[in-house]
Amino acid sequence: MRTTAELEERLARPGAGLVDDLGGLDGDILILGAGGKLGPSLVRLALNATNGDRRIIAVSRFSEPGLAESLAEDGATVVSADVADEGALRDLPDAPNVVFLVGAKFGTQGREHATWFTNAYLPGRVADRFRHSRIAALSTGNVYPLVPVTSGGSTEDSPTGPVGDYAMSCLGRERVLTHFSETYGTPLSLVRLNYAVELRYGVLIDLAQKVLAGDPVDLSTGQVNVVWQGYANEVTLRSLALASAPPYILNVTGPELLSVRQIALDLGAALGKEPVFTGEEAPTALLSNAGRCHRLFGYPELTPAELIEHTARWVADGGPLLGKPTKFERRDGRF
């Protein structure tokens, strides 16, 4: 993967399991939040997996110039709409399958009210509007507390314990969606994702940029989970087949516990730069155990070593970036 076109093709390449799972679902797929970080590649993945046998409806405000036109050229039914507007939400086309990707993370500090509106109130309006649909909703591993690095990570049965307004509002999203699922019997899956990576953003890009620039790498959050975004997109779509009332909860991340120090060293070796470190590894981190996901869907196709290799080459070549740091190193939940 050396070009944006090659990256987009890889992200949108469906596996046989996804083709089979979507083939077992009737009707159109409506994707809300199709203009975000995951949205465009997930839309294209759904298009390729269904091969034109149903509508893939991409809904977003589409603030990125040219994105709506690009998705339409690829075969999506594009609807430019702000789902926070009651009239726009009401006027959206019905669909038996809904993927809900809308969320707010960055800029939480000082605008907590807006974050709670987007992450907790708006999902309730969407769940009410699409009460007769099957819904897969993107959530986050941030609903869990920091756990000992020796624990193996939080499972779906672990107690939640969000840190900070962003994480609390995401748990609020889950609680509100669960209310509507149980009230109306709406089949729902909740996908707790952390941290998805591709070559334009993610934890590996954050670290590669620091190493290349000679900026210190903070080791306070010393361990992370990452997962190839293409895999995360596949699982999100395949979770539609798991949706139930009460909701089906699924952690999605890679199977490995990765050392931030070692990632930086590996990136440094590939980039010809010696990493600069600051701080010491804390005994806890935000970690998820995605064993249930791997039993259902197998392991991600790209390993951490391969992702690190691709990331280093991409950064060394000056590949385009989204400019959206994950801030994974924050331990106080302030994003």
Sequence and secondary structure as in RCSB ss.txt:
>XXXX:A:sequence
MRTTAELEERLARPGAGLVDDLGGLDGDILILGAGGKLGPSLVRLALNATNGDRRIIAVSRFSEPGLAESLAEDG
ATVVSADVADEGALRDLPDAPNVVFLVGAKFGTQGREHATWFTNAYLPGRVADRFRHSRIAALSTGNVYPLVPVT
SGGSTEDSPTGPVGDYAMSCLGRERVLTHFSETYGTPLSLVRLNYAVELRYGVLIDLAQKVLAGDPVDLSTGQVN
VVWQGYANEVTLRSLALASAPPYILNVTGPELLSVRQIALDLGAALGKEPVFTGEEAPTALLSNAGRCHRLFGYP
ELTPAELIEHTARWVADGGPLLGKPTKFERRDGRF
>XXXX:A:secstr
  SHHHHHHHHT   HHHHHHHHTS S EEEETTTSSSHHHHHHHHHHHHTTSS EEEEE   STTHHHHHHHHT
 EEEE  TTSHHHHHHS   SEEEE     TT TT HHHHHIIIIIHHHHHHHHTTTSEEEEEEEGGGS  EETT
S  B TTS     HHHHHHHHHHHHHHHHHHHHHT  EEEEEE  EE SSSSHHHHHHHHHHHT EEE SS EE 
 EEHHHHHHHHHHGGGG BSS EEEEES S  EEHHHHHHHHHHHHT   EEES   SEE  B  HHHHHHH   
SS HHHHHHHHHHHHHTT         TT SS   
